[in-house]
Amino acid sequence: MKLRQNKLKLIRLDYQGCIAEDSCIHQSNIDSLKLDLIAAREAFVQRKPQVVSLPTALLSDYGANRHTSPLGKLFRVCTTLHAQVDRVVVVASRTANLGSRCFVESCCQPYWNELTRGERGSKPRIYFIDQDADNDNLQGLLHLLSRDCQSITPHADRWALVAYCDQTENKSNSVFEHLQAAHQSQFELDRSHDHLFVPILANGLESQFKSGLTESDNSFHVAGEPDSDSVFDLVNLVPAGMVGINVIEVLQGASAMCDHFQHAPLEQNLVLQYIARNQVERDFKTGVSALQVDHQAMRSIVPWLAQLNGPSPFAHRIKTYITVQENRFDDILPSIEEVCGAIDHATTESDPSCKIVLGKSDEHHLGQLLQLLLLISQVTKTYYDIAK
């Protein structure tokens, strides 16, 4: 979990495709919204201070006390799991683990689960399964997890269970129930290690546990469920930390975007500038333009954002591309930005477009991107309240 010496650069919003001569969006339209946008920012910070303060607060707590802070506890849980298991299973509702999947799929090697333990740096494989998964999906996973222990290294056949479960809604004969029973059977066969179960409970825990991790009887408890107002709560960060994603850098990126949103002037503010262009476009056309993510590892962001926005009038109206300038690995194909640039040029004349440009597909930039999209979604709703 040591911080790499990466330089944090703010992501860039390229909206030149929105202000073409034949486009419906002109700078005068943007300028006319200035007062409402500034008012929306102030109102949002007052109404939902946790959205803009959570990443910085987690980092500050960790800097002040690494042992007892929420992040410190999370890292101890992850270190224990790294040493004792080779697989982690995350069971949740269809939407509850979307944030965690964004972290894992965007930051891990694309074929992470196929790598050897050494190539993974002794970090575990990770599997996500929905609570409403069908019979064959569940049976396939149970078969994978129940194979006889034949490895030379004991931990290679051990797995930990992470559950986003609401105890009040836990049904009999559920996916979670079957996985819990299989996990208990594993423990009965091999008592040489701790019973590694990580329940993430929406109900049933004392109120004092709602702010972070607790440890008891060789089980690790994370209270709560994924927060719809933030993807950076501990519940979403647990699976990311388990596979060795640099959570500190993710939070640093998110914190930088929060600081930018609160203090950058309107002319430079990525969140407010996007909302302004989206609003002007909304006044001139109906329908919704889909967000397009051309970097394959980041495509899990699309369903996460769709779940965040929901069936509301606040969805994207501008055709928006998310592009990455620098690949994680050596280039053997044309860069994604070159391909996307050609697509943008071809569509700009007939349909305004916008690009969100990331320097790299690393933790710093992912943290910024998710916080940017989160703020755009949440602040847009506040903007409409102010505009009324």
GIMOSUL-V976041 format. One record per run of one state. SS is the DSSP state (H for helix, E for strand, C for the rest). FROM is the first residue (numbers start at 1). TO is the last residue. If there is no record, write none. Layout:
((SS | FROM | TO) (SS | FROM | TO))
//
This chain:
((C | 1 | 11) (E | 12 | 14) (C | 15 | 15) (H | 16 | 18) (C | 19 | 26) (H | 27 | 31) (C | 32 | 33) (H | 34 | 47) (C | 48 | 48) (H | 49 | 64) (C | 65 | 69) (H | 70 | 84) (C | 85 | 86) (E | 87 | 92) (C | 93 | 97) (H | 98 | 107) (C | 108 | 111) (H | 112 | 114) (C | 115 | 124) (E | 125 | 130) (C | 131 | 134) (H | 135 | 145) (C | 146 | 153) (H | 154 | 157) (C | 158 | 158) (E | 159 | 165) (C | 166 | 166) (H | 167 | 169) (C | 170 | 174) (H | 175 | 189) (C | 190 | 196) (E | 197 | 201) (C | 202 | 206) (H | 207 | 209) (C | 210 | 212) (E | 213 | 216) (C | 217 | 218) (E | 219 | 223) (C | 224 | 233) (H | 234 | 242) (C | 243 | 246) (H | 247 | 263) (C | 264 | 265) (H | 266 | 268) (C | 269 | 269) (H | 270 | 284) (C | 285 | 290) (E | 291 | 293) (C | 294 | 295) (H | 296 | 298) (C | 299 | 299) (H | 300 | 309) (C | 310 | 318) (E | 319 | 326) (C | 327 | 335) (H | 336 | 348) (C | 349 | 352) (E | 353 | 360) (C | 361 | 362) (H | 363 | 387) (C | 388 | 388))
//
